[in-house]
Amino acid sequence: MNYVRFPNLWDLKIPVNRVAFEIFGIEVLWYGIIISIAFVTAVFLGMRNRERFGIKEEQILDIVLLGAPSGIIGARLFYVIFNWDEFGGDILKIINIRTGGLAIYGGLIGAVLSSYIYCKIKKVDFLNLLDLGGPYFLLAQAIGRWGNFTNNEAFGTNTNLPWGMTSEIIKRRIELSGIPGMDPDLPVHPTFLYESLWSFAAFLFLMWYRKKYKVKGELFFLYMILYGAGRFWIEGLRIDSLYIGPFRVSQLLAISFVVVFGVIFIIRRKKYGVVSR
């Protein structure tokens, strides 16, 4: 049994096993279970609130059937493309997502792109769909990040803060990373937790803002702005970032989305600010 320790928090120890159970000798991982719970929760809430956005039940189901595989493929491709050296062209390794290696931004791009194509073909209001999904994307991300906890991944640099964590798996990952200045015997930032809390706080804000917003598309734009702002800071703490040269890919995307959707948000507020949905 692997234990995640919090040395500066009364030396708290939490038993964490990445395997939930086995079926016919096949390991079922907590990572997949948690991601599935996050996905089902988002879909369930979307179905319950679809009517106020003019989306039909069958349209939600169609979009889910298209968006789920598109999101998974996009998330995996994003990770593989910017981490190619890890896979070396091994197809079996590339398609094995059981141990992690999914990039949120890639998943978002894949899901949104497939949804856009569907909306264009079926004449569904794309911005209404994005406004419906935006808050629930954040909630799903807040839940899904706990899959990283069970895998002992998505952590940051060394820290002496009370909530700094460590484990034998984390120590081995640090040793294998070879990152200068990282001490495997010291606790690290639980960046998965930071992102989970940030996403949940942003979800609550969007649910509050949804009661009064007037410009179509605003909920999704705010989702991209809020998540991007938090991710930019959190990504700077992580040691497992994907890079383009000296730049972290997720930070570049995060700040780009903050700027682009911030500008769109302001322009549309000025143009349609007094027009109700």
Stockholm file with secondary structure:
# STOCKHOLM 1.0

chainA/1-277         MNYVRFPNLWDLKIPVNRVAFEIFGIEVLWYGIIISIAFVTAVFLGMRNRERFGIKEEQILDIVLLGAPSGIIGARLFYVIFNWDEFGGDILKIINIRTGGLAIYGGLIGAVLSSYIYCKIKKVDFLNLLDLGGPYFLLAQAIGRWGNFTNNEAFGTNTNLPWGMTSEIIKRRIELSGIPGMDPDLPVHPTFLYESLWSFAAFLFLMWYRKKYKVKGELFFLYMILYGAGRFWIEGLRIDSLYIGPFRVSQLLAISFVVVFGVIFIIRRKKYGVVSR
#=GR chainA/1-277 SS CEEEEETTTTTEEEEECSEEEEETTEEEEHHHHHHHHHHHHHHHHHHHTCGGGTCCHHHHHHHHHHHHHHHHHHHHHHHHHTTGGGTTTCHHHHHCCTTCCCCHHHHHHHHHHHHHHHHHHHTCCHHHHHHHHHHHHHHHHHHHTHHHHHHTCSCBSBCCSTTCBBCHHHHHHHHHHTCTTCCTTSCBCCHHHHHHHHHHHHHHHHHHHTTTCCSTTHHHHHHHHHHHHHHHHHHTTBSSCCEETTEEHHHHHHHHHHHHHHHHHHHHHHHHTTCCC
#=GC SS_cons         CEEEEETTTTTEEEEECSEEEEETTEEEEHHHHHHHHHHHHHHHHHHHTCGGGTCCHHHHHHHHHHHHHHHHHHHHHHHHHTTGGGTTTCHHHHHCCTTCCCCHHHHHHHHHHHHHHHHHHHTCCHHHHHHHHHHHHHHHHHHHTHHHHHHTCSCBSBCCSTTCBBCHHHHHHHHHHTCTTCCTTSCBCCHHHHHHHHHHHHHHHHHHHTTTCCSTTHHHHHHHHHHHHHHHHHHTTBSSCCEETTEEHHHHHHHHHHHHHHHHHHHHHHHHTTCCC
//
